[in-house]
Amino acid sequence: MSDAIIFQQNEQFIARLTINRPEVNNAFDDEVIGSLRAGLARAKSEQARILVLQGAGKGFCAGANLHWMKAMAHYSLEENLADAGALADLLSELHHMPCPTICLAHGPVFGGGVGLVAACDIAIAHPDSIFCLSEVRLGLTPATISPYVVEAMGPRHGRAMMLTGARFGADEAMRMGLCHGVSEDLEAALEAHAKELLAGAPGAQDDIKKLVRQVADRPINEETGRLTARAIAERRMTEEAQEGMQAFFDKRRPSWRQQS
């Protein structure tokens, strides 16, 4: 990791990744992408219970650094594929983190920054947030971030915002599904969400994230029923589930809550 990303983890195993390039509104380049991926790997290896993604300074993330993007235009297709693949890998790794992920957005949130918001499980925006899928106005497409944006906003909202490149505020982002809430006090909102998340079992939360990905685009039929039946049958047999149910009958906190 470099100074572009600040990693912190507290006694509750809440890890924070802060994009620390305020002089360019936290616009990312290959160094920032690499450092974010290293931060995700560190949070995973240190068994973070929650991962928080945020930006330093006046905004969360202004998307890709345009000087970097301009330089990439002169690279070969193979070099561009490798570079775009690194961002795709970052978004996938964020989306597939085993622990719950929370994005705290404020100020400018443009282009790839919107993708980072969409790839997190929960997103809270400050009222001063300004979102924009600005790629079309540069002759580009939001290709790498599109799976996460469309999943969060739905294809109709996603298509409209991608086609126009129009700016929209925090309330509109919440209405379209990109954000889950708007708060003047992002730390207070984080604390409230963290309290709820830490009450849940970490293994169950990982399985829930996998389950949602499995059932999201499946038809409700016999095959899906068998898949979900197996998921709960296997989960009931885990030590974590046995501990959780026994703690309920014993009227005590389960082991994961004692640690948090």
Order of alpha helices (4+ residues) and beta strands (2+ residues): beta-beta-alpha-beta-alpha-alpha-beta-beta-alpha-beta-beta-alpha-alpha-beta-alpha-beta-alpha-alpha-alpha-alpha-alpha
